[in-house]
Amino acid sequence: MSNKKLLLVEDDPNLGILLEDYLSLKGKFDVVLCTDGEQGLKAFVDNEFDICIFDVMMPKKDGFSLAKDVRKINPTIPIIFATAKGMMEDKTEAYNLGGDDYITKPFRIEELLLRINALLKRTSHQNQTDEPKATQFTIGNYTFDYQTQLVIIGENQQKLSTKEAELLRLLCLKMNDVLTREEALLQIWHDDNYFNGRSMDVFLSKLRKYLREDPKVEIINVHGKGYKLLVN
C-alpha cells in the first residue's frame, strides 16, 4: 500500500524540517514541505494530497488565505491548522474556513501525528463503510447526497465539507426529532469539549444558510438538548 501524501506548509525552517522528518519516518507519509503560502498553493495545484497541515502566520499568503484557495479546488480534503496564536477568534476562523482540526504551538509532534491519523481514519471510514440506504435524503425541496456531499435544489448544487455532510446526515437520520449535542459531537469529533462545540456551531450556521431557500425547512435549537431538523 502506498504512503499517504501530506502537504506541510510551515515558514519556520527548523520546525518544518523536524516535522517533515518525523512524519516521513514515524508516520510513513510522503511529505511535501513548503515554506510560504504561495509555494504551498502551487504544490497543491500540481499534486494530489490526502491531508494538509498549514501554519497560520506565514509570508506572502497566510494559512487562512491558503485554505480558502485550497477549498475552492477541493472542498473536502482534511486541513489541520498549526499556529502559535491561541486566541478563540483564530480557532473560530479556522473552523469557518472548513478546517478539520487546530493545534496550537508549541505542540508535541506525537500529538500531531495522532490527530492526523485520527482524521484520516474518520474520513476513510466515512468513504468506505456507510450503508447505501443511508446516503440519500429528501429535505423538503432539497436532495442531499451524502456520498457526493452535495445539497441540490433545482439547478443549484452546494458542495459540503466532510464535517458539514456528517452533521447534516445525522440531522436527516433524526429528522423532526432531537439530535442531542453530545451525540453529534461524539460521533463526528469523538470529543464533546468546548472548542469542538464551537466548531459545530459554525457548521450548523453554514447548514442553515445552505437550506434557507426552502421556507418549510429549518434547523432549530432545542434548549438544553440539541438540535432538530424540521421539515413542515
Secondary structure, 3 states (H helix, E strand, C coil): CCCCEEEEECCCHHHHHHHHHHHHHCCCCEEEEECCHHHHHHHHHHCCCCEEEEECCCCCCCHHHHHHHHHHHCCCCCEEEEECCCCHHHHHHHHHCCCCEEEECCCCHHHHHHHHHHHHHHHHHHHHHCCHHHCEEEECCEEEECCCCEEEECCEEEECCHHHHHHHHHHHHCCCCEEEHHHHHHHHCCCCCHHHHHHHHHHHHHHHHHCCCCCCEEEEEECCCEEEEEEC
